[in-house]
Amino acid sequence: PASELFAAGAGCQLAIPKVGVARLVRGGTSPTVTVPLRRAAHSLTGAARIVCMTAAERLAHALEEVFVAAQKGTRVLDSSHVDVLLASVDLLGEVSRIAEGSVEVWLAQHGARLEAQIATLLAFESGTRIAPDARPSTSTPAAPAASIPAPLAPAPPVPYPHASRARPPTTVPTPAV
């Protein structure tokens, strides 16, 4: 299934930010540090879009926006951002391993944590300083066995910077016979 292919590819791409985040916050805003981070997040965004994993797509896109801001120098990331960035990478890894058909169940259990993580990343990207005690928790408390989670309201879409540009149609070359 496509979700297994995405999970395998995501594992490779997630290794880049796991290493690169530490270099980034140690003052490494050179393109040799920021470009691989942005590209990895961008690749994950596109791959998630292809396999219709909206949760992974939105989280990867929020990470990408933070890395773009760091690359452009519009946001300086410091050690206070490390935990959130690494927690976001870990959460993206968790989302990438959701089995096909289990997305709704996972979102019912972890959707609030996902939304809080995305909101925190977008706050970083916009320059909002997040106090350590206001950062999203990386763990979700277990729900009582007898409770059934209420359905989540649809999350607002994360705006894409190039959404106004029309994409060229994709064509597949036909082999000569």
SULVENTA-V619575 format. One record per backbone hydrogen bond with DSSP energy under -1.0 kcal/mol. CO is the residue of the C=O (numbers start at 1). NH is the residue of the N-H. Records with the same first field share a line. If there is no record, write none. Layout:
CO = NH, NH
//
This chain:
1 = 5
2 = 6
3 = 7
4 = 8
5 = 9
6 = 10
7 = 11
8 = 12
9 = 13
10 = 14
14 = 18
15 = 19
16 = 20
17 = 21
20 = 24
21 = 25
23 = 28
24 = 27
27 = 29
30 = 33, 34
31 = 35
34 = 38
35 = 39
36 = 40
37 = 41
38 = 42
39 = 43
40 = 44
41 = 45
42 = 46
43 = 47
44 = 48
45 = 49
46 = 50
47 = 51
48 = 53
49 = 52
52 = 54
53 = 57
54 = 58
55 = 59
56 = 60
57 = 61
58 = 62
59 = 63
60 = 64
61 = 65
62 = 66
63 = 67
64 = 68
65 = 69
66 = 70
67 = 71
68 = 72
69 = 74, 75
78 = 81
81 = 85
82 = 86
83 = 87
84 = 88
85 = 89
86 = 90
87 = 91
88 = 92
89 = 93
90 = 94
91 = 95
92 = 96
95 = 98
99 = 102
102 = 106
103 = 107
104 = 108
105 = 109
106 = 110
107 = 111
110 = 114
111 = 115
112 = 116
113 = 117
114 = 118
115 = 119
116 = 120
117 = 121
118 = 122
119 = 123
120 = 124
121 = 125
122 = 126
123 = 128
124 = 127
131 = 134
144 = 147
160 = 163
162 = 165
//
